[in-house]
Amino acid sequence: MRRLLCVLVVAGSLLAAGCGSDPQAPVTSSRSPSASSTSVEPSSSPTKASDVISGMFDIGAGRELHLECIGTGSPTILLEAGDESSVDQWSLVAPGLETQTRTCAYDRAGNGRSVDATGCRGLDDLLGDLEALLRVAAIDGPYLLVGTSGGGYLMAGLAARRPADVVGLVLVETPKAITILPPEVAAEISCDAATNVEHRDYYAVEHAVWDTREQIGDFPMTIISNDYGPNPPPGDEATNVPDQRGWLVLSPNSKQVVVTSGHDVPFNEPDLVVEEIIAVLDAARAG
């Protein structure tokens, strides 16, 4: 399954400059979304030393998560990495956002420098950790949420959970929920599998978000989807682009951008990802 097999590994960190659907919705190129009904104040101030965060935060019961933030301003861009990936996944994207506004990424439990994950973790566990981290680190909204691969489920889930705090959403190669689950794959992604470092119940998490899709608000939203071409891998990749249009229901102010560079878009096309995030940011501020 590509969400586990295509884990991106990039040296460095976030601070390094150096990783009811509508099937007829239009597929567009990289054009800015129309303005959102929510507006936020722009900021183009350079990062000050006091704005940089790189450290561990206790989210309760002695459990610590690693958080990194750069830039200053509102809204806060919150970057959610893919399955079993760390903040390093955004190392080619975050520097392009630093002068735009505050930009933050973190390591979920089991990844990067954060605490090990234990138990069988569902959507409430994952979002509960994130909300606790935002609270103890004083990272207040509003937020522009960005998630790639399996991280997109968490950002869509957080948007549904806290719609008043969301001014924009970008999903980067977040497929529809798992539908083809051969026994060997089921064993690999089981929450108690030795290779499942997040102890995430992948099937339950994905369906908890995908199966309950509905309009969350009227904010600018972009989904970036990979076209696997005429000879896709076995599975849902053959219908990846039309399937991902199912996310467009989350906001009427949404669009799809199609790429052909592969699943790991933050690594393969970081400039495109930056461009689309800034387009959503500008639309949110113009609203």
Secondary structure, DSSP 4 states (H G I P E B T S, - for coil): -HHHHT----SS-TT-------TTPPEE-S-PPPPPS-------PPPPGGG-EEEEEE-STT-EEEEEEE---SSEEEEE--TT--GGGGTTTGGGTTTTS-EEEEPPTTSTTSPPP-S-B-HHHHHHHHHHHHHHTT--S-EEEEEETTHHHHHHHHHHH-GGGEEEEEEES--PPP----HHHHHHH-TT-TT-TT-B-HHHHHHHHHTT-----S--EEEEEE---SSPPSSGGGGHHHHHGGGGGG-SSEEEEEE-S-S-HHHH-HHHHHHHHHHHHHHHHH-
